[in-house]
Amino acid sequence: MGAPKLIKPTESELEILQILWSKGMATVREVHEELAKSKDAGYTTTLKLMQIMNEKGIVKGTIP
């Protein structure tokens, strides 16, 4: 077996991770509200990014 595959988050994923690191845990809505303070991002964009992050194993949780 080889070394585990490293996942490098995208710039947008890093923004979400920074919010999650500061809050501990947060809903998609809470993350979106934080992002909206500094960026013009739609709720569905935030949701999709967090779904992708969940699939990659970067975040864990129940995401619709």
C-alpha positions in Angstrom: 0.0 0.0 0.0 1.2 3.5 -0.8 0.9 6.7 1.2 -2.6 8.1 1.7 -3.6 10.6 -1.0 -3.3 14.2 0.1 -6.3 16.4 -0.6 -5.4 20.0 -1.4 -8.4 22.2 -0.8 -9.3 24.9 -3.4 -9.3 28.6 -2.5 -13.1 28.5 -1.9 -12.8 25.4 0.2 -10.1 27.1 2.3 -12.5 30.0 3.0 -15.1 27.6 4.2 -12.6 25.7 6.3 -11.4 28.9 8.0 -15.0 29.7 9.0 -15.5 26.1 10.3 -12.2 26.3 12.2 -13.2 29.5 13.9 -16.8 28.3 14.7 -16.0 24.7 15.5 -19.2 23.4 13.9 -21.7 25.3 11.7 -24.6 24.7 9.4 -24.4 25.5 5.7 -26.6 28.6 6.4 -24.2 29.8 9.1 -21.2 29.3 6.8 -23.0 31.1 4.0 -23.9 34.0 6.2 -20.2 34.4 7.2 -19.0 34.1 3.5 -21.6 36.7 2.4 -19.9 39.3 4.6 -16.9 39.4 2.4 -17.9 37.6 -0.8 -20.8 37.6 -3.2 -21.7 33.9 -3.0 -25.1 32.3 -3.4 -26.5 29.9 -0.8 -26.6 27.1 -3.3 -23.0 27.6 -4.2 -22.0 27.3 -0.6 -24.2 24.2 -0.3 -22.6 22.6 -3.4 -19.1 23.4 -2.2 -19.8 21.8 1.2 -21.3 18.8 -0.4 -18.2 18.3 -2.5 -16.0 18.8 0.6 -18.1 16.1 2.3 -17.5 13.7 -0.6 -13.8 14.4 -0.5 -13.7 13.8 3.3 -12.6 17.3 4.1 -15.7 18.0 6.2 -18.1 15.6 8.0 -21.7 16.0 8.7 -25.2 15.7 7.5 -25.6 17.7 4.3 -28.8 17.5 2.3 
